[in-house]
Amino acid sequence: MALQSFGQSSKGFIIKKGGEYNEGFISFDHRQPWQIQFNRFRQGSSMLYSSEQLAGFKLKDGKNFVTKTILADGKPLHIFIEVLGDSTFFYFRRDNVFLKPSSASEQIREQDLLPYLRSLTAPSDSWYDELHLFKLKPKALRYFVNNRAEGKSPTIMFSSVGVFSSFNRSVLTSKGSWLEGNDSPVKATSLNISAGAFADLPLWSVNNLSVQTQASYGKMRFNETTTGRDTRYDYKVDLDYASLSLLPKYSHTLSKLRLFAQAGPSVTYILQSDTQAVKAVTEGDKVWLHLAPSLVSSEVMFGFEAGAGISYFYLPRHYVSVGISQGNTFSKQFHISNQSLTVSLNL
C-alpha cells in the first residue's frame, strides 16, 4: 500500500519474516507503534507495513526494534518495540515503560531496577556498587547496555544540582598605564569569596563525561600603592559581578571517591564598579593630586577556566567536593587571573 510519509524518515533497514533485509528510509511514529512507513528512496511513495508483516527494523542511529505482543491497558497489543542491548530491556516509548525480555508483559518499575541490574552484573565489576545511580531513563539504560556489551564498567553519571562557595585570589592587570607618569601596567590583588549554584548533566554518548554549568555572584576589592622619588600612585578597584561557566567534566570513580577534571569557557558581567586612581606629587610642602578616569565600566567579559578536584559520597546519591581551579577573564582595559579553592555540595 502506497501513501505519503507521516513523519520524518531515518535511514535504516526492515527485516521481513523470512529474514530478508531491505535498506531504505523508515518513518516510525511511537504514538502508532503497530506500523511503519518504508521508502526504498528518500523521495517517492511509501509502503505501509504492520507489525504482523515484519520481524522488525533497525535505524542508522543504532536503535533496534522487534515485534512483540505486550499487555497495554490489560489488552494484548502487537507492536514494534525497541530493544536495548542484547534483549536486556524492551522500551515502549508511547507509554514510557520498560519491560523484561523474559516476559514482554512484565514491567520494570523504579524499585525493580537495581535488583535487575545487579542480576546482570558481576560483583567484581568496578561499577557494581554504583548501579543505584542509574535511573529508569532511556539514555541511562542505553549507557548501561552499550558498555555491558563491550565489557566496560565506566563511571556512572547522573544529573545533579547543588551549591558551592569559592575562596579566590584574584589578580587584576591593566593593559597599559593608567596614570600619567607611571608607564607600568597596574597590578593589584584581591582575596575574596564568591558563591553560586551548579547543575551537572551527563553526556551519555561519551563515557565518564558530563557538562557542569555554574552561576555565581561575588565581589572583588583591589587596592594597590606604588611610590617613586616624589610621587605616589594609589589605585582602588571594587567590582560586583555575576559569572556563568560551561565546563565539560571528566570523572573517574575510586570506591566512594570520584576524581574529576573540568575546563571550559566563562562569561562575566560587571554589575557595579567603583574605580579610583590618584597620583600625588610632592614638591616641598605642596602636594599636587591628579585623578584618572575610571578603568572599569559595566561590561561583559569573556574567559576560560580549568580545574580538578575530588568528590566524596557521604550518601548513595549525595556528595561533597573540593576542587582547585585557574581562570582568566579579559576585557578591553584589563584582565583578571583567578585562583580558586571551591567547596560544593549537591542537593
Buried (B, 14 or more C-beta within 10 A) or exposed (E): EEEEBBBEBBEBBBBBEEEEEBEBBBBBEBEEBEBBBBBEEEEEEBBBBBBEBBBBBBBEEEBBBBBBEBBBEEEEBBBBBBBBBEEBBBBBEBEEBBBBBEEBEBBBEEEBBEEBBBEEBEEEBEBEBBBBBBEBBBEBBBBBBBBBEEEEBBBBBBEBEBEBBBEBEBBBEBBEBBBEEBEEEBBBEBEBEBEBBBBBBBBBEEBBBBBBBBEBEBBBBBEBEBEEEEBBBBBBBBBBBBBBBEBBBBBEBEEEEBBBBBBBEBBBEBEEBEBBBBBBBEEEEEEEEBEBEEBBEEEEBEBBBBBBBBBEBEEEEEBBBEBEBEBBBBBEBBBBBBBBBBBBBBE
